[in-house]
Structures are given as structure tokens and as C-alpha cells.
């Protein structure tokens, strides 16, 4: 069972779910159980039994059937438009001051809070500062520093740590199946939950990783060898048609970061188990000596800046990528 695996892996998290606070912020990497835990906690808050969640009372049954009128989930990950102020004004605020319909408590869950606009957060400030009785807010984010400090300071922050590879594989084997090689690939591609696993999602993730590897091979070629047009064409990614160009670009840069992280691991450790993209270890070793440690550190800095600018400042994707490539190429001059 997925929840039991998460409980075992995130014991300190479950020890903090005591309902003493009203505003919670669950933060940590994607795929570590934040949403599953938030739904468990919501069910616990709304449960009518003294031993909660009991799974047998009317509240638990309605929650499990997704018909509980005192639970509102705003999934901004699935639809970025829901992070705008219009959604808060129309769907959330009118319900905040209403009495609970089923019991005594209400829960508002925001999945992907890092995609909410500043105006949306500001519109919630008053209720976050003084929440009505028995009203709970749970914000989920994979980027803690994207949350405004005015909101951050009013939340109980609960950190979710990265799951170990064997834990992820166990969860996948129980809920997805597949052989050892399939499981290793899914973990490497960061496809952890059932909803994200499909032939299309796997193909998209593989295309991002393959393009990232080609880019890392091309970007360090000498001035005489490099083809500038080919190099920039490698940064043009629109593999996921369900997402914007900006989100595709962020996925591309995150994929590059994952590969460079493993290259750094190969430099500093002989422990192969520390590799995340272990299924393409041979490919990573081929670029190992082109990417020495000082060069990696410089690249990580500009890479993180590029991701942050796209994510937080909504910078132009093309210009951000051009600046990123230029920075890496400029590092070559000093080598």
C-alpha cells in the first residue's frame, strides 16, 4: 500500500500532523508523498470518529468517494489557471466563512502552491492570518522559496525528504508492476506515481533526457568543432504538448541538472548506487572527463539561475536559454 510505504519513509512528517496549527505548508521534492499525506491528514481532520481516520464513518466514505463538501482541492499542477486570483475569489473565499456542511471542520488543499500568483496569495492573507474556527489550509510545494514570505511566516512548515531509490521501486512494483529494468528506468525518469506513468509520459521523459545528453556533449566542443546552429537547435524542446513552451524549457533544464548531478557523483564517489540515472551510466561516463568539478559548479550556478528566472520571473524561454548557453561557452575560455 502506497500510504504505508510513505509513512515508513517519512516518519517525522506524520509525527507533526497534530491539528494544533491551522495553516500547513508541505514542502519537498516531487514524488515523495506530499499529496497522499495531505489527503490522509484531511481525511483525519474531517473524520467523525475519535480514532481517525476510521474509514467507516460517513465523512470518510464521502471523502474516499470524492463527494465530501467540506473538502476543496485546488490542483494548480494540473491547471495553472487555478492559481490565479479569480479562482481564489470565486471558489475559495466564498466557502471559507461558510459553516461546514458535513461536520464541524473544512479543509482547503492547494496542490502546486508554487504556481500560485502573488495576487492569489495576497487575497488569502487575511484568512491565513486569522482563519475561521475549524478551518484548515494545506499548501503543497516543491519549491519552498517560491512561497511569499508573508505566507511562509504564517505556516507550519513540514519538510518531506527525498525517498530512497529502493522505497520508490517498492512503491512502483506494488502499484505499477514491471521488471527490474523497467522499474530502474521509471525511477531514473522521475516517474513515481501511477497517474504519471503511461507510454506517452515515459516517451516524453526519455526524449527530454536524450536531448539533454546530446546538449551536454555538444556544448563543450571547441570553437572550431561546435556548430552554433545545431547547439541552439538542441535547446528547442516542445516534447510535451500539454504544457507551455516555458514549462517544457524548465523540464529540459531540470533534466540537464539531473544528468550533471550524476556526473558530479561519478567524480567524487565510487558508489554506483548513488547514481540516479543508473540505467545510462555508460553514457554519463563518456562525458565525465569533459565536465570537471570546478566547471560543474559554475554550470550548476547558472543552471539554477535559469530555472529560477523561468519559474519565478516568467522570463522569455528563448532568451534565458541563449544566456545559459553563452555562460557555459564563456567558461571554456578560462579552461
C-alpha positions as CSV (number, residue, x, y, z in Angstrom):
1,X,0.0,0.0,0.0
2,X,1.5,3.4,-1.1
3,X,0.5,5.3,2.1
4,X,2.1,2.7,4.4
5,X,5.4,3.0,2.4
6,X,5.2,6.8,2.7
7,X,4.6,6.5,6.5
8,X,7.6,4.3,6.9
9,X,9.8,6.6,4.8
10,X,8.5,9.9,6.2
11,X,8.0,9.1,9.9
12,X,8.9,12.6,11.2
13,X,6.3,14.1,8.9
14,X,3.4,12.0,10.4
15,X,4.6,12.9,13.9
16,X,3.8,16.5,13.1
17,X,0.2,16.1,11.9
18,X,-1.4,17.0,15.2
19,X,-4.1,19.6,14.1
20,X,-2.6,22.2,16.5
21,X,-2.0,24.6,13.6
22,X,-4.5,25.7,11.0
23,X,-2.1,26.6,8.1
24,X,0.3,23.9,6.9
25,X,3.0,24.0,4.2
26,X,4.2,20.6,2.9
27,X,7.5,21.1,1.0
28,X,10.0,18.8,-0.6
29,X,10.8,17.2,-3.9
30,X,8.2,15.9,-6.3
31,X,7.1,12.3,-5.9
32,X,7.8,12.0,-2.1
33,X,4.2,11.6,-0.9
34,X,3.1,15.2,-0.2
35,X,-0.3,14.8,-1.8
36,X,-1.0,11.4,-0.4
37,X,-0.1,12.6,3.1
38,X,-2.2,15.8,2.7
39,X,-5.2,13.8,1.7
40,X,-4.7,11.4,4.6
41,X,-4.4,14.4,7.0
42,X,-7.5,16.0,5.5
43,X,-9.5,12.7,6.0
44,X,-8.2,12.6,9.6
45,X,-9.3,16.2,10.3
46,X,-12.8,15.6,8.8
47,X,-13.3,12.1,10.3
48,X,-16.2,11.8,12.8
49,X,-14.5,9.1,14.9
50,X,-12.3,9.6,17.9
51,X,-9.8,7.2,16.2
52,X,-9.2,8.9,12.9
53,X,-9.3,8.3,10.1
54,X,-11.6,5.4,10.7
55,X,-12.6,4.8,7.1
56,X,-16.1,3.7,8.2
57,X,-17.9,6.9,9.1
58,X,-20.0,8.8,6.6
59,X,-17.3,11.5,6.4
60,X,-14.5,9.1,5.5
61,X,-16.8,7.3,2.9
62,X,-17.7,10.6,1.3
63,X,-14.0,11.7,1.3
64,X,-12.9,8.4,-0.4
65,X,-15.7,8.8,-3.0
66,X,-14.6,12.4,-3.6
67,X,-18.0,13.8,-2.6
68,X,-17.1,15.5,0.7
69,X,-18.5,19.1,0.5
70,X,-16.2,20.3,3.3
71,X,-13.0,19.4,1.4
72,X,-11.8,21.5,-1.5
73,X,-8.7,20.5,-3.5
74,X,-7.3,23.1,-5.9
75,X,-4.9,21.3,-8.2
76,X,-2.8,24.0,-9.7
77,X,-0.3,21.4,-11.0
78,X,-3.0,20.1,-13.4
79,X,-4.3,23.6,-14.3
80,X,-2.1,26.6,-13.9
81,X,-5.2,28.9,-14.3
82,X,-6.4,27.7,-10.9
83,X,-3.5,29.6,-9.4
84,X,-4.9,32.9,-10.4
85,X,-6.8,35.3,-8.2
86,X,-10.1,34.6,-10.0
87,X,-10.2,31.1,-8.7
88,X,-9.5,32.2,-5.1
89,X,-12.2,34.8,-5.3
90,X,-14.8,32.5,-6.9
91,X,-14.1,29.1,-5.4
92,X,-12.3,29.5,-2.2
93,X,-13.1,32.8,-0.3
94,X,-16.9,32.3,-0.6
95,X,-16.6,28.9,1.2
96,X,-14.1,30.0,3.8
97,X,-16.7,31.7,6.0
98,X,-19.5,29.3,5.4
99,X,-20.4,26.7,8.0
100,X,-19.2,23.2,7.5
101,X,-21.9,21.1,5.8
102,X,-20.9,17.6,6.9
103,X,-19.3,18.1,10.3
104,X,-17.5,20.9,12.1
105,X,-14.3,21.3,10.0
106,X,-13.4,22.4,6.5
107,X,-10.1,21.7,4.6
108,X,-8.7,23.7,1.7
109,X,-5.8,21.9,-0.1
110,X,-3.6,23.7,-2.7
111,X,-1.5,21.3,-4.8
112,X,1.3,23.1,-6.6
113,X,1.2,26.3,-4.5
114,X,4.4,27.4,-6.1
115,X,2.4,28.1,-9.2
116,X,0.0,30.5,-7.5
117,X,0.3,34.2,-8.3
118,X,1.3,36.8,-5.8
119,X,-2.2,38.3,-6.1
120,X,-3.7,35.0,-5.2
121,X,-1.6,34.7,-2.0
122,X,-2.4,38.3,-1.1
123,X,-6.1,37.6,-1.4
124,X,-5.7,34.8,1.1
125,X,-3.6,36.7,3.6
126,X,-6.5,37.8,5.8
127,X,-7.9,34.3,6.3
128,X,-4.4,32.9,6.7
129,X,-3.7,35.4,9.5
130,X,-7.0,34.7,11.3
131,X,-8.5,31.5,9.9
132,X,-12.1,30.9,10.9
133,X,-12.7,28.2,13.6
134,X,-12.1,24.6,12.4
135,X,-10.8,25.8,9.0
136,X,-7.6,24.3,7.7
137,X,-5.3,25.2,4.8
138,X,-2.7,22.9,3.4
139,X,-0.3,24.2,0.7
140,X,1.9,21.8,-1.2
141,X,5.1,22.9,-3.0
142,X,8.3,21.5,-4.4
143,X,9.9,25.0,-4.2
144,X,9.8,26.4,-0.7
145,X,11.3,29.7,-1.7
146,X,8.6,30.5,-4.3
147,X,6.1,31.0,-1.5
148,X,5.9,34.7,-0.4
149,X,7.5,35.4,3.0
150,X,4.2,36.9,4.2
151,X,2.6,33.4,3.8
152,X,5.6,31.4,4.7
153,X,5.9,33.0,8.1
154,X,2.3,32.1,9.0
155,X,2.6,28.4,8.1
156,X,3.7,25.3,9.9
157,X,6.3,24.1,7.6
158,X,6.6,20.3,7.2
159,X,9.6,19.0,5.2
160,X,9.4,15.9,3.1
161,X,12.8,14.3,2.5
162,X,13.7,12.5,-0.8
163,X,12.7,8.9,-0.9
164,X,15.4,6.3,-1.2
165,X,15.6,4.5,-4.5
166,X,14.6,1.1,-3.1
167,X,11.5,2.7,-1.4
168,X,10.4,4.2,-4.7
169,X,10.9,0.9,-6.5
170,X,8.9,-0.9,-3.9
171,X,6.0,1.5,-4.3
172,X,6.2,1.2,-8.1
173,X,6.4,-2.6,-8.0
174,X,3.2,-2.7,-5.9
175,X,1.2,-0.2,-8.0
176,X,2.6,-0.5,-11.5
177,X,4.4,-3.8,-11.8
178,X,7.1,-4.4,-14.4
179,X,10.5,-6.0,-14.3
180,X,13.7,-4.7,-12.6
181,X,14.9,-2.9,-15.7
182,X,11.5,-1.2,-16.1
183,X,11.5,0.0,-12.5
184,X,15.0,1.3,-12.7
185,X,14.1,3.4,-15.8
186,X,10.9,4.8,-14.2
187,X,12.8,5.9,-11.1
188,X,15.6,7.5,-13.2
189,X,13.0,9.3,-15.3
190,X,11.3,10.6,-12.0
191,X,8.0,8.8,-12.9
192,X,6.9,7.7,-9.4
193,X,3.2,7.7,-9.2
194,X,0.6,5.7,-11.1
195,X,-1.1,8.8,-12.6
196,X,2.2,9.9,-14.3
197,X,3.0,6.6,-15.7
198,X,1.8,6.0,-19.3
199,X,3.5,5.2,-22.6
200,X,3.3,8.8,-23.6
201,X,4.7,10.1,-20.3
202,X,7.6,7.7,-20.5
203,X,8.4,8.6,-24.1
204,X,8.3,12.3,-23.2
205,X,10.7,11.9,-20.2
206,X,13.0,9.8,-22.3
207,X,13.1,12.4,-25.1
208,X,14.0,15.1,-22.6
209,X,16.8,13.0,-21.2
210,X,18.2,12.0,-24.6
211,X,18.1,15.7,-25.7
212,X,19.8,16.8,-22.5
213,X,22.6,14.2,-23.0
214,X,23.1,15.4,-26.6
215,X,23.3,19.0,-25.4
216,X,25.9,18.2,-22.8
217,X,28.0,16.5,-25.5
218,X,27.7,19.4,-27.9
219,X,28.0,22.4,-25.6
220,X,31.6,21.7,-24.6
221,X,33.0,21.3,-28.1
222,X,35.8,23.7,-29.1
223,X,35.1,26.8,-31.2
224,X,36.4,25.0,-34.2
225,X,34.2,21.9,-33.7
226,X,31.0,23.4,-32.4
227,X,28.1,24.1,-34.7
228,X,26.2,27.1,-33.2
229,X,23.0,26.5,-35.1
230,X,23.0,22.8,-34.1
231,X,23.8,23.7,-30.5
232,X,20.9,26.2,-30.2
233,X,18.5,23.8,-32.0
234,X,19.1,21.3,-29.3
235,X,17.6,23.7,-26.8
236,X,14.3,24.0,-28.8
237,X,12.2,21.5,-26.9
238,X,8.4,21.1,-27.2
239,X,8.1,17.4,-26.3
240,X,5.0,17.8,-24.0
241,X,2.2,19.4,-25.9
242,X,0.1,19.6,-22.8
243,X,2.5,22.2,-21.4
244,X,3.6,25.6,-22.4
245,X,7.0,26.3,-24.0
246,X,8.2,27.8,-20.7
247,X,7.3,24.6,-18.8
248,X,8.9,22.5,-21.5
249,X,12.1,24.6,-21.1
250,X,12.1,24.1,-17.3
251,X,11.7,20.4,-17.8
252,X,14.7,20.4,-20.1
253,X,16.9,22.3,-17.7
254,X,15.8,20.1,-14.8
255,X,16.8,17.1,-16.9
256,X,20.2,18.6,-17.6
257,X,20.6,19.2,-13.8
258,X,19.8,15.6,-13.1
259,X,22.5,14.3,-15.5
260,X,25.1,16.8,-14.2
261,X,24.3,15.8,-10.7
262,X,25.2,12.2,-11.6
263,X,28.4,13.3,-13.4
264,X,29.4,15.0,-10.2
265,X,28.7,11.8,-8.2
266,X,31.0,9.9,-10.6
267,X,33.7,12.4,-9.9
268,X,33.5,12.3,-6.1
269,X,32.4,8.7,-5.3
270,X,32.9,5.2,-6.4
271,X,29.5,4.2,-5.1
272,X,27.4,3.4,-8.2
273,X,24.3,3.2,-6.1
274,X,24.4,7.0,-5.6
275,X,23.7,7.5,-9.3
276,X,20.1,8.5,-10.1
277,X,20.3,7.8,-13.9
278,X,21.9,4.5,-13.3
279,X,20.4,3.0,-16.5
280,X,22.6,5.3,-18.6
281,X,25.8,5.1,-16.6
282,X,27.9,4.2,-19.7
283,X,26.7,7.4,-21.4
284,X,27.5,9.5,-18.4
285,X,31.0,8.1,-18.1
286,X,31.6,9.1,-21.7
287,X,31.2,12.8,-20.8
288,X,32.8,12.5,-17.3
289,X,36.2,14.0,-18.1
290,X,34.8,16.9,-20.2
291,X,33.0,18.1,-17.1
292,X,35.5,18.6,-14.3
293,X,34.4,19.6,-10.8
294,X,35.1,23.4,-11.0
295,X,33.3,23.6,-14.3
296,X,30.3,21.6,-12.9
297,X,30.0,24.0,-10.0
298,X,30.0,27.1,-12.3
299,X,27.4,25.4,-14.5
300,X,25.1,24.5,-11.6
301,X,25.0,28.1,-10.6
302,X,23.9,29.5,-14.0
303,X,21.6,26.5,-14.4
304,X,19.8,27.2,-11.1
305,X,19.5,30.8,-12.0
306,X,18.0,30.0,-15.4
307,X,15.4,27.7,-13.7
308,X,14.6,30.2,-11.1
309,X,14.2,33.1,-13.6
310,X,11.8,31.0,-15.7
311,X,9.9,29.7,-12.7
312,X,9.6,32.9,-10.6
313,X,10.1,35.8,-13.0
314,X,8.5,34.3,-16.1
315,X,11.4,35.3,-18.3
316,X,11.5,34.6,-22.0
317,X,12.4,31.0,-22.7
318,X,14.5,31.6,-25.8
319,X,16.5,34.4,-24.2
320,X,17.0,32.5,-21.0
321,X,18.4,29.5,-22.9
322,X,20.6,31.7,-25.0
323,X,22.0,33.3,-21.9
324,X,22.5,29.9,-20.3
325,X,24.4,28.6,-23.3
326,X,26.5,31.7,-23.6
327,X,27.5,31.4,-19.9
328,X,28.7,27.8,-20.4
329,X,30.6,28.7,-23.5
330,X,32.3,31.6,-21.8
331,X,33.5,29.3,-19.0
332,X,35.5,27.4,-21.7
333,X,37.7,30.5,-22.2
334,X,39.3,30.1,-18.8
335,X,40.0,26.4,-19.1
